[in-house]
Each structure stands twice: as structure tokens, then as C-alpha cells.
Amino acid sequence: MSLRLAFTFALSIAVPAAQADTLRTLASFPSGTFLENLAEGPNDTLLVTSYLDRTVLSWDGTTPPVPLANLDVHPVGIVVRNDLIVLSVHGQAFTTGPAFTSTNAFVILAPDGTLTNSIPAPEALFLNGLVEVAPGLILAADSLAGRIWQLDIASGTVTEWLADPLLSPDPAAADQRPGANGLKVHDGWLYVSNSSRGALFRVALRGARPEGSLEVFAQTGPVDDFAFLLDGTIAATSHGASLIGVDSSGAVSTLVATGCDGCTSVLPFGKEGELVILTTGNLLEGGTDPARILSIASPVAD
């Protein structure tokens, strides 16, 4: 059974209509696992970056997740194409201290997880979320440098795509959260979350280049990765227990109030557009709960 069919079938038998907003645990991992990002892989699979384990996991929805690639670096963001998988990576984990900032790179995998190329990003400080802005051109958020970098897959070159103080962490913030984090392209705009500044920003696109300046789209509070739903609204992970929604006007709502336990990434998946959510068990906040892959019925009907 494919993962899409498995999700649809599970919803039909396990979640009564009156409880359609109930979180379900699809997979659980030991405390100390840091599930960072996810993407739709080949053959109706989900691919998940497990940062501290230095692993890219593959899950078909019927058996436990298995490693697609065991790496000697820490995978962060992920973009999946038909012919390859692109990862942003750190040679050292950010949990080990500031030396990790000199170990940023991009890794290219074949669809079967075989390493095909590693491209250093020596000017980057904290590569994070990825998005393909045009065929073969990957954008990467830098959570410390106040920049978005562009990787040209064909040439293997890394260049600055956009620099703006709004991409950097808020210097007045009491806590230490990442700056620019998740990236998505939607309807002629590049959207970027800034966890430290508690906002979603966007910049217009002209082809594969930015046009104009960053503008505030929504004041969200801390937000990590996010995804666009079928009606153009946004579901965003909060670094905390909740999943938030942002409509096309920038108005913020709560999609899931509790239970997301340090959520990091969300992805619409399956025929019914279920939302798949990654959690860390509040690891960075000192939590000891299991990391989980969760699912919830989408608030937007097809």
C-alpha cells in the first residue's frame, strides 16, 4: 500500500468526523532524536532529515522508517527532485558550539541515497531551509548571516541571492532562536520565516531573482518551517506545542493548540491533503519526550 493510500485509509477508519482534528502518531523515535525537515520523496514516500543522527530517513507508511542515507554530516534542509536530492548540511552540529558555523555545505544525493557531490559554502554561517526557485537553482536560508544563498546545481557555485537585516536574528531577543529559517515559493513570491523575529516575510520574484525589498507578511510569533495549503493559506510549525495558520491577509490563527512538542516541519501529503508534522519532543527546550511524526486532517478541504 502506498503512503498516500495508507494515510487516506487510516483517516477513514481511525478518525471519526467529530474528531477530525485529532493528532495521530505515525512514527515515534527515541528521546534525543532531532527530526528537522521533511519532503515528499519518490514512490509516495516521505523523506526526513534526522539532524543529530546524521541520517536521511525514508518512510513508505507501512513499515518503520529506514535510513535512505547515513551521512558524516548533519542534514538540515531538503529538496527532492526526480533526479537528485539536495541537502543543506553542517559538518559539526550546532549543539556543539559556534565552531559549526565554519562547516556549512550542500550535499547532493542520488534518489537511492548515494552521495554524488558535496559543495562547500564557506561564507555561510547556518544553512537551514531550502527551496528550488527555478530548475537547478536552490535557495538556502542562512539563520545567522542575514542572507539567502543560491546554489547552482550544474556549476556547483554558491552565491549571495539576497541580504537583508530582516533575515538575521533579532539582536534584542532574549532567547537564541534562528533568524531566516523556512523558505517557500508561492504565487510569484518567496516567503521566508524568521524564528527569532517571530514573523513571516516575503519578497516578490522576477524570474529567479528578487524584485524589491523584503516585506512583513504576518507577525506570527516563533515559527520554523511552514507549508501552503490548497486554498493558499499557510500552516506553520511554532518551535513549541502548537501549529498555527496564516490566511492570505496575514491573519494568524491556531490550527493545533497542543501536542506538537517542539514541532519543526509540516507538509501537506496524501489524497486528502493531510498535514504531516515533525516534532522533537521539545529536545532543545530540555524535553525528554520521544520525537514523532504526526498527522492531522487538513483544515482545508480539497
C-alpha positions in Angstrom: 0.0 0.0 0.0 1.4 3.4 -0.9 1.9 6.1 1.8 -0.9 8.2 0.3 -3.3 5.3 0.4 -2.2 4.3 3.8 -2.9 7.9 5.2 -6.3 8.0 3.5 -7.3 4.6 4.7 -6.1 5.3 8.2 -8.1 8.5 8.4 -11.2 6.8 7.1 -11.2 4.1 9.8 -9.4 5.8 12.7 -10.7 9.3 13.0 -14.4 9.9 13.4 -15.8 13.0 11.7 -16.3 14.8 15.0 -12.7 14.2 15.9 -11.1 15.1 12.5 -8.7 17.5 14.2 -7.1 14.8 16.4 -3.3 14.3 16.1 -2.2 10.8 15.3 1.3 9.4 15.8 2.6 7.8 12.7 6.1 7.0 13.9 8.0 7.5 17.2 11.7 7.9 17.8 13.9 7.8 21.0 14.3 10.9 23.1 17.2 12.9 21.8 16.3 12.5 18.1 16.1 15.8 16.3 13.7 15.5 13.3 14.4 18.7 11.3 12.8 18.7 7.9 10.7 16.6 5.5 9.9 16.4 1.8 7.9 14.1 -0.5 10.2 11.5 -2.0 9.9 9.1 -4.9 7.2 6.4 -5.0 4.9 8.1 -2.4 7.5 8.1 0.4 8.4 10.7 2.9 12.0 11.7 3.4 13.0 13.2 6.8 16.3 14.7 7.9 17.3 13.5 11.3 19.9 16.1 12.3 21.8 14.7 15.2 21.7 11.1 13.8 23.2 12.4 10.5 20.6 10.4 8.6 18.0 10.9 5.9 15.1 8.6 6.7 12.7 7.2 4.2 9.2 6.1 5.1 6.6 4.3 3.0 3.8 4.4 5.6 3.6 0.7 6.1 6.9 -0.3 7.8 9.1 1.6 10.2 11.2 4.5 8.7 14.5 3.3 7.4 17.8 5.2 6.6 18.0 6.2 2.9 21.4 7.7 3.6 23.8 7.6 6.5 26.0 10.7 6.3 29.1 12.0 8.0 27.4 15.5 8.2 24.3 16.8 9.9 21.4 17.3 7.4 19.1 20.3 7.8 17.0 21.3 4.8 16.0 19.1 1.9 14.7 19.5 -1.7 13.7 16.4 -3.7 13.8 16.3 -7.5 13.2 13.4 -9.8 16.9 13.0 -10.5 18.5 14.0 -7.2 18.1 15.1 -3.5 19.7 18.3 -2.3 20.6 18.8 1.4 21.9 21.7 3.4 24.3 20.3 6.0 26.6 21.2 8.9 29.9 19.3 9.4 29.5 19.8 13.1 26.2 20.0 15.0 25.0 23.4 16.1 24.6 22.0 19.6 28.4 21.7 19.9 29.1 25.4 19.9 30.0 28.2 17.4 32.7 26.2 15.5 29.9 24.7 13.5 29.5 27.9 11.6 32.6 27.2 9.5 31.3 23.7 8.4 28.4 24.6 6.1 27.9 22.8 2.8 25.4 21.4 0.3 25.3 17.6 -0.3 23.8 16.1 -3.4 22.4 12.5 -3.3 21.1 10.2 -5.9 17.5 9.1 -5.5 18.7 5.9 -3.8 20.7 7.9 -1.2 24.1 7.5 -2.8 26.4 10.5 -2.3 27.2 12.2 -5.6 28.6 15.6 -4.6 29.5 17.8 -1.7 29.7 21.6 -2.3 31.3 23.8 0.4 29.5 27.0 1.4 32.4 28.8 3.2 30.7 32.1 3.6 27.5 30.7 5.1 27.1 30.6 8.9 23.9 28.4 9.4 22.4 26.9 6.3 18.8 26.0 7.0 15.6 25.6 4.9 15.8 25.1 1.1 13.6 25.7 -1.9 14.0 25.3 -5.7 13.3 28.8 -7.1 13.9 27.7 -10.8 15.1 24.4 -12.3 18.6 23.7 -11.0 18.7 26.8 -8.7 18.3 26.1 -5.0 17.8 28.9 -2.4 19.0 28.3 1.2 18.1 30.4 4.2 21.0 31.3 6.5 19.8 31.6 10.0 22.8 33.7 11.3 24.2 35.6 8.4 21.1 37.6 7.4 21.3 36.1 3.9 19.7 33.8 1.4 22.2 31.9 -0.7 21.8 30.4 -4.2 23.2 27.0 -5.2 23.5 26.4 -8.9 23.5 22.6 -9.1 25.0 22.4 -12.5 28.0 24.6 -11.8 28.4 23.9 -8.1 28.6 27.6 -7.3 27.2 29.2 -4.2 26.4 32.9 -4.4 24.5 35.5 -2.4 20.9 35.8 -3.6 19.6 38.3 -1.0 21.0 40.1 2.0 18.7 42.0 4.4 18.9 42.7 8.2 15.3 41.3 8.5 16.8 37.8 7.7 19.1 37.9 10.7 18.2 37.1 14.3 16.7 39.9 16.3 19.5 41.4 18.4 17.0 42.5 21.0 15.6 39.0 21.5 16.2 37.4 24.9 16.3 33.9 23.6 18.5 32.4 20.9 16.4 31.4 18.0 17.4 31.1 14.4 16.8 34.0 12.0 15.8 33.1 8.4 14.6 29.5 8.6 12.0 28.1 6.2 11.6 29.1 2.5 8.6 28.6 0.2 7.8 29.9 -3.3 4.1 30.7 -3.9 2.3 32.7 -6.5 5.2 34.9 -7.6 6.7 35.5 -4.1 9.4 33.9 -2.0 8.2 33.5 1.6 10.7 33.2 4.5 10.1 32.6 8.2 12.3 34.3 10.8 12.1 32.4 14.1 13.9 35.0 16.2 11.8 37.9 14.8 8.5 35.9 15.1 7.4 36.8 11.6 6.9 35.7 8.0 8.4 37.9 5.4 8.2 37.8 1.6 9.8 39.3 -1.5 8.5 39.4 -5.0 10.1 37.3 -7.7 11.1 38.3 -11.2 12.0 35.0 -12.7 14.5 33.5 -10.3 15.7 36.8 -8.8 14.2 39.0 -6.0 12.4 42.2 -7.1 12.2 44.9 -4.4 12.7 44.5 -0.7 11.5 42.1 1.9 8.2 43.0 3.4 6.4 41.7 6.5 3.6 39.3 5.6 2.5 38.2 9.1 3.5 38.6 12.7 3.3 35.0 13.9 5.5 34.6 17.0 8.2 32.0 16.7 7.9 30.0 13.6 10.0 27.3 12.0 9.1 25.6 8.7 5.7 26.1 7.0 3.7 25.0 4.1 1.0 26.3 1.8 -2.4 24.6 1.8 -4.8 24.1 -1.1 -6.5 27.4 -0.6 -3.3 29.4 -0.3 -3.2 29.7 3.4 -0.2 28.7 5.5 0.3 26.0 8.2 3.4 26.8 10.2 5.2 25.0 13.0 5.9 27.0 16.1 9.0 25.5 17.7 6.5 24.7 20.5 3.4 22.7 21.1 1.1 24.4 18.5 0.6 24.5 14.8 -0.5 27.9 13.6 -2.4 29.1 10.5 -1.9 32.2 8.5 -4.5 33.3 5.9 -4.0 35.2 2.7 -4.4 38.5 4.6 -1.7 37.6 7.1 -4.2 37.0 9.9 -2.9 34.3 12.4 -5.0 31.5 13.9 -4.3 28.3 15.8 -4.7 25.0 13.9 -3.5 22.8 16.7 -3.2 24.2 20.3 -1.2 21.4 21.9 0.6 18.2 21.3 3.2 19.2 18.7 6.1 19.1 21.2 8.8 21.2 19.6 7.5 21.0 16.0 9.9 21.8 13.2 8.3 21.0 9.9 4.9 20.4 8.2 3.9 19.1 4.8 0.5 18.5 3.2 0.5 14.9 1.9 -1.9 12.4 0.6 -5.1 12.4 -1.4 -6.9 14.3 1.3 -4.1 16.7 1.9 -3.4 15.5 5.5 -0.8 17.5 7.3 2.3 15.6 8.4 4.2 17.2 11.3 7.7 16.6 12.7 8.3 17.0 16.4 11.5 16.9 18.5 9.9 16.1 21.9 11.0 19.6 23.0 14.6 18.5 22.8 16.2 21.9 22.6 14.0 23.1 25.5 15.2 20.3 27.7 12.4 17.9 27.0 12.8 14.2 27.1 9.7 13.0 25.2 10.0 10.9 22.0 10.4 12.7 18.7 7.4 11.9 16.5 6.0 12.0 13.0 2.4 13.2 13.4 -0.6 13.5 11.1 -3.8 15.6 11.3 -6.6 16.1 8.8 -6.1 19.3 6.8 -8.3 22.2 7.8 -8.7 22.9 4.1 -10.9 20.6 2.0 -10.0 19.7 -1.5 
